[in-house]
Amino acid sequence: MTYSFDNDDAEAGDRHNYLSTVCDEFTFARLATVGSLAGRRCLEVGAGGGSVARWLAERAGQVLATDINPRHVPGDAGYDVLRHDLVTDPVPDPPWHLIHARMVLLHIPERREILSRLAAALTPGGALVIEDWDTSFGKLVLDAPDAETADLVNDYQRTMIQTILPSRGNDPGWATEVGAAMRAAGLVDVDTEIHARAWRGGTAGAMLIEVNTRQLWADFLNAGWSEERLNALCQAVADPRLVVRGHFAYSTIGYRPA
């Protein structure tokens, strides 16, 4: 399978910035629930633009940020950076007190095996935090300037979750299964919180639609979209009259038995 959002694509920088705006507040609130990180070893897998690794580095004893292509992870922000493939490479330098992965496993067909390996790489009492979107719900549009715009954006979502992403190994409903997978891997005190909010056109949550579309442009054409409709979609998500619902973010935390 080919990873859906390559860090070498021109849109990758914007994508990481938008994801940080959309996700960081919820992520940081959840990470704060695992207790003090002072003197602790933390592993951030699929680090993307590095915002979570930076937050961890301000609080923890050691932080390692990994990514299959770490070109957008700053190398001078108080943490170590490693190029790492979750599918083929072993978990680096275990054990870890905290392992966090956001918007990573939903894209990887071997997600359950990887989750088990991450769980096994924890110290006794250590926490695994997996955060993914459940993108299986339709009807993204809460308000739009006209019915045609609403249909265009909702059709984008249908094409993404029914055609494009599954063809690349993505599981749109994986987030709802993480808790059960953690318990099957032997973790305890598993807890899930779910978060979503609305975004106006031109703001980060809506503009993610544009960068996703541009990164997967050829896939949309293969799925029957025209260049005209794709350009219209990119214009529509910048219109402040549009309001879209963000995907449901599932943040699941499990602990290795002490």
DAKAFEN-V51737 format. One record per pair of residues at least 12 apart in sequence whose ideal C-beta (glycine too) atoms are under 7 Angstrom apart, sorted by the first residue. I is the first residue (numbers start at 0). GAP is how many residues later the second one is. Records with the same first field share a line. If there is no record, write none. Layout:
BEGIN
I=GAP + GAP
END
This chain:
BEGIN
0=108 + 167 + 168
1=166
2=104
3=103 + 161 + 164 + 166 + 212
4=210
6=62 + 64 + 65
7=61
8=206
10=200 + 203 + 204
11=60
12=59
13=197
14=193 + 196
15=32 + 33 + 56
16=32
17=186 + 189 + 190 + 193
18=29 + 84
19=29 + 31
20=183
21=182 + 183 + 186 + 224
22=79 + 226
23=27
25=169 + 223 + 225
26=25 + 75 + 104
27=27
29=99 + 163 + 221 + 223
30=69 + 98
33=64 + 93 + 219
36=19 + 22 + 23 + 61
37=21 + 23
38=22
39=20 + 21 + 57 + 58
40=20 + 21 + 55 + 56
41=14 + 18 + 20 + 21 + 54 + 55 + 56
42=21 + 53 + 56
43=12 + 19 + 21 + 56
44=21 + 41 + 54 + 56 + 59
45=21 + 55 + 56 + 58
46=18 + 19 + 20 + 23 + 26
47=19 + 24
48=23 + 24
49=15 + 23 + 24 + 27
51=48 + 50
52=12 + 20 + 26
53=23
56=20 + 21 + 22
62=16
63=15 + 16 + 18 + 28
64=14 + 15 + 16
65=16 + 18 + 26
66=16 + 17
67=16 + 17
69=13
85=22 + 28
86=21 + 23
90=26 + 27 + 30
93=27
94=26 + 27 + 28 + 31
95=25 + 26 + 27 + 30
96=26 + 29
97=28 + 29
98=19 + 22 + 23 + 29
99=29
100=29
101=29
102=29 + 30
104=25 + 27 + 69
105=26 + 27 + 64 + 65 + 68 + 69
106=62 + 63
107=61
108=60
110=63
111=69
114=15 + 66 + 67 + 70
115=69
118=63 + 66 + 67 + 68 + 137
121=134
122=133
123=132 + 133 + 134
124=130 + 131 + 133
125=129 + 130
126=126 + 128
127=54 + 59 + 126
128=122 + 124
129=48 + 122
130=118 + 119 + 120
131=42 + 43 + 46 + 118
132=42 + 114 + 115 + 116
133=38 + 39 + 41 + 42 + 113 + 114 + 116
134=26 + 37 + 112
135=25 + 36 + 37
136=111
137=16 + 19 + 20
138=15
139=13 + 14 + 17 + 104 + 105
140=12 + 13 + 103
141=56 + 101 + 102 + 103
142=99 + 100
143=97 + 98
144=94 + 96 + 97
148=87 + 93
151=77 + 80 + 81 + 84
152=56 + 80 + 83 + 91
155=53 + 57 + 77
158=61 + 64 + 66
162=60
163=52 + 55 + 59
174=75
175=74
177=72 + 74
178=13 + 73
181=70 + 72
186=67 + 68 + 69
187=66 + 67 + 69
188=65 + 66
189=62 + 64
190=62
191=58 + 59 + 60
192=58
193=54 + 55 + 56
194=54
195=49 + 50 + 51 + 52 + 53
196=49
197=45 + 46 + 47 + 48
198=45 + 47
199=40 + 42 + 43
200=36 + 37 + 38 + 39 + 40 + 41
201=36 + 38
204=39 + 41
205=31 + 36 + 38
206=30
208=28
209=24 + 27
212=17 + 20 + 21
216=13
END
